[in-house]
């Protein structure tokens, strides 16, 4: 199967680098906002009222500490917005208790930025707690503050957060769709290779039979010669196409493809990896078309791989039913799993499995079980599929 490990790893590294860069830039911006807040508060506290508007009143020690006490919490505006908000309002409460004056002039820069930051970077529950505490403080002190601008800036922050989350969700969905497309393309390539191996095998048989008939002298020489010539030419073209589909360093020999008979050994390796598996095969599978036989093996393999990756401590049950018109596959586990990871979009194995089932005209149902764990149910029809016809011709 064509490997997408390198592009996926590169994309993951780029995401980590970008996240680290964003964190570094955000920290610098937040520190800058805190410095600006402290500087504006200092201007309001230390300069004459005619230069900066209404001056802050109070004892000198309070005016000396106020810029630092008000500005410093803005450093936490992204990482801990509720703590920032409570710290700023604790300073405002201290100032009002001592001076009996609310924030004045340029000092309002800090509460305004804090209000926007609370809406933009805090969860609805935490921000509601913060707003509730500040409203109680304002009403209790009867300070006569106009809190409407604070609520307006808070609403703007909430809107900015929703837009940012929507953009992040759209980006994540785009990444998941791209990964699902890659998984489906890889699975289509593997299916094509498997089918070409099957066709090449049957063509080899045709060539051998035609050669044997010619050697026995019991069949029409001209007809058998045409069969042999056409078979050899088709075999050459099939091998050439198969070589195009393979990786550059992959072995191009026509290796036997796995099927239901090889499930026991595959299940044994899964058990050795730490996952107890119970395998049951009902019905006669010896007459199945080769393409279906391979697909049953691949589906079970992908499902058990997903269980190993995502289910956590669990055990799995695999049941295969072979009927005259279809093959049914059921794989279940009782693991707790990782929340949100075992879906048809997120899981590369499930995406490829769905592609395989669709090509065969089958049915796939995969999802959490009501009693816990995960279930994969597949039905592969044995008739009416071009792939089955090609594999058995």
N, C-alpha and C positions, 0 to 999 in steps of 0.2 A: 504494500500500500504506500502511495506517495506520502512522504512525511511533511507535516506542516509544523514540526516542533520548533524549527529555527525561526520562522516568521512569528509564531506565537510567543516564543521567548523574547524576541526582539521587541515586540509590541508591549509585553509585560514590563521589560526593563525601561522602555520609554515612558510608560505610565508611572512607574516608581520615580524616575528622574523628574518627570513633570510635577508629581505630587510633592516631592521634596523641594523643588524650586518654588512652587506655590506657597509652601509653608514658610520658606525663608523670606519670600517677598512680602507675605502677609504679616510676618513678625516685624519686618522693617517698617511697613506702612503703619501698623498699630503703634509701634514705638514713636513714629513721627506724629501721629494723631495725639498721643499722650503728651508729647512735648509741646505741640501747638496749644492743647488745652491748658497745660500748666502756664505757658507763656501769656496767653490771653487773660487767664485768671490773675496772673501777677500784674499785668498792666492795669486791670480793673482795681487791684488792691493797692498798688504802690504809686500810681500816677495821679495827678490832680483830676478832679471830676470833669473839668472843662475839656480835657484831651480825650478821654475815653468814655464819656457819658456818665451815668450814675456810678459813683465810686462805692466800693465795698467798705462798710464800716465795721469797727470792732477793735479789740486790743491788738497791740503790735505782734504779739506772739502768734495770734491766730492768723493775722494777715501774712506773717512770714511763712507759716506752715500750709496755709490754705491752697496755694498753687500746687504744691506737691501732693497734698492729700486728695485734691480733686482730680488732678491730671493723671496721676500714676495708675489708677484703676483702669483707665482706657487701654492699657497694654493688654488687658484680658478680654477685650470686647469680642473677640472671636472664640478664644479657647474656653472662657468661663463667663459668658455674658450676664448670667444671673448674679454671680458673685460681684462682677463689676458694678452692676446696677445697685445692688444693696450697699456696697461700699461707698458709692457716690452719694446715695441718699442718706447714709449714716453721717457723712461729712456735712451735708446740707442741714440735717437735723441738729448736728452739733453747732453749726454756725448760727442757726435760728435760735437755738436755746440760749446762746451767749449774747447775741446781738439783737434778737427779736426782729431781724430783717431777713427776708428771703434772698435768693441769689439776685445779684444786681448786674446790669449791663453785660459786658463781655463774659462774665461768669456763666451766662446761660449757654455758652457754646458747649460746655461739658455735658450738661443734662440733655441737650438736644442730640448730640452725637450718641450718648448712651441710650437714649430712647430708640433711635434708629437701629443701633447695634443689637438691642434686645429683641426687636422684631425680626431682624435679618439673620441672626445667628443663634437664637434660642428656640427650643421646642415650644409649642403653644401652651403646654401646661406650665412650664417654668416661667415663660414670659407673663402668663396670667397671674402667677404667684407674685412676681416682681411688681407688676402694675398694681395689684391689690394692696401690697404693703405700702407702696408710695402714696396711693390714694388715701389710705387710712392715716398715714403720717400727716398728709396735707390737711385733711379734714380735722384731725385731732389737734393740730397746731393752730388751725384757723388763720393760716398765713395769708390767705387771699391770693394764692398763686393762680395764674391762668394756665391750666393744664391742657387746654385744647391743642396748642402747638406740639406738646409732648405726644398726645395721642395721634396726631396727624403724622408725625415723623415715625412713630411706632408702626402705623398702618403702611407707610411707605416701605419700611423695613420688611414687614411681612410679605408685601407684594414682591420685593426684590428677592426674598428667600424662595418664594414659590416659583419665580422665573428661573432662578438658578437650579432648583431641584428638577424642574421640567427639562432644562437643557441637559443636566447630568443624566436623567433617565433616558432621554432621546439618544445621547451618546452611547450609553450602556446597551440600549436595544440595538443600535447600529452595530456595535461590536459583537453582540450575541448573534445577530443575523449573519454577519460576515463569517463567524466561526462555524455556524450551522451550514452555511453554503460550502465552506471548505470541507467540512466533514462529509457532506452529501457528495461533493465532487470526488473526494477520495474513495468513498464507498462505491460510486459508479465505476471508477477506474478499476477497483479490485474485482467487482462483479464482471466487468468486461474481460479482465484477464482470466478469471476463472472459466468463463464461458469459452473463451478462445482456447484454453487448455483442453476443455472437453471436446470442442470441435476438432482440434488437432489430433486428439487421441482417436476419435472415430475415423478421421481421414486416414490415419496410419493403419487402422484395421482394414479399411477399404482397399488401400494399396496392397497390403499383405495378402488379402483374399484374392484380389485380382491377379497378383503375381503367382499365387499358388495355383489358381485355376489355369492360367496360361501354361504353367509348368506341367500340369497334369494332362493337358491336351484334350480335355473333355468339354471345352466351351468354345464359343465362337472367338477366334483369334482377334479379329478386328474390333469387336465390341469390348472385349476385355482389355485390349491395348488402349482404347479410348478411355476406359474407366481408370486404368492405371495412370495414364498421362494426365487426365484431369485431376485425379486425386493427388498426384505428386505436386502439380502446379498449385492447387488450392492449399496444400500443406505448406509449401514454401511461402505463399503470400500470408497465410495465417501466422507463421512463425515470424515473418518480417513485421507484421502489425503488432504482434505480441512484444517484439523487441522495442518498438516505439513506445509502448505503454509502460515498460519497466523502467526502474531507476537505472542511471548510468552504470553503477557498480553492482547491480543486482544480478544474481545468477539467472541465465536465460534458459536453463534446462527445463524440460517439461516435468516438473516434480509432481508427484501424486497429490491431489487435493484432499483435504480432510472431509470426513462425513460423519454420519451418525455412529458408525463403527468406532470412530476415534474419540467419541465423547467420553468414554470411560477413562482413557488416559488423561484427557484434558481436565476432567472433573477431579481426578486424583491429584493433579498438580495444584488445582485450586484448594483442595483440602489441605495439601502440604503448606499452602500459604496462610492457613489459619481459618478458612471458612468451611464449616461443615456443610456438605451438599448431599441431598438425596436425589438420585436420578432414576426415573422410571420411563421406559419406552414401551408403549403399547402398540400392537399391530405389527405387520410385516413391512419393514423398511427396505428390504433388499431390492424391490422392484421400483423404487423411487427414481425419477429422473435425476441425473447427476447434479444438475444445477440446483434442484430443490434440496438434495442431500447436503450439498455444500452450504446452502443458505441456512439450513437448520443448525448446522455446526456453528456458523458465524454468529447467528442470533443468540444462541446459548452462550457462546464465548463472550460476546459484548455485554450481555446481561449480567453474567457472573463477574465480569470485570467492573461493571458499575457498582455491584454489590460490595466488592472488595474496597472500592474507592470511597463510597459514600455512605454505606449502611451502618458502619460501626460494628460493634460486636453483634453477630447475628448468625442465623443458619438459613440456608436456601433450599428450596425444593424445585426440581425441574421435572416436568411431565410432558412427554411427547406422545401424541396420538397419531397413528398412521391409518387413514381410511382410504376407501377406493377413490374418493374425489378430492381429498385435501389432507394436509398435515397441520395439526394444531400443536402449539407450543405454549406452555405456561411456566413462567419463572417467578417465584414469590420468595420474599424474605421477611423476617420479623424484626429487622433492625430499626433503630430510632432515626438514623440518617442525619444528614446536614440539611438544615432548613433551606429550601429554595434551590438546591443544587441538582435535584434529580428530576429534571423536566425535559421535554422533547426539544426545547430550545437550547438549554444550557448544556446538556450532556452531549458530547461529541458522539459517543457510542450510540445513544438513542437516536440522534439525528441521522447517522449513517444507517442504522437499523430501519428506520422509517423509509429511507430512500430505497433500500433493498426490497422491503415488503411492497412498496408502491410499484416498483418495476415488475414484480411478479403478479401484480393485480390482487394482492392479498389485503389483509386487515390487521391493524396494529392498535392495541389499547394499552397504554402505560400510565401509571399514576399511583398515588398513595392508596393503601388499603384501609378500609374503615376500621379494622381491628389493629392497625399499626403495620409498619413495614411498607413494602413497595411490590407492585405486581406488573408483569409484562405478559400480555396475551397476544398471540400471533396466529393467524390462519393463512396458510399458503395453499391456494387452489392448485390442483394437478392438471386441470384442463383449461383450454381457452387462453393460454399464455404463449406469446411468441417465443419467450425465452425457453419455456418448457419444450415447445415444439423443436426449437433449434437444438436444444441439448440432447434430445432423444432421437433426432433424425439420423 
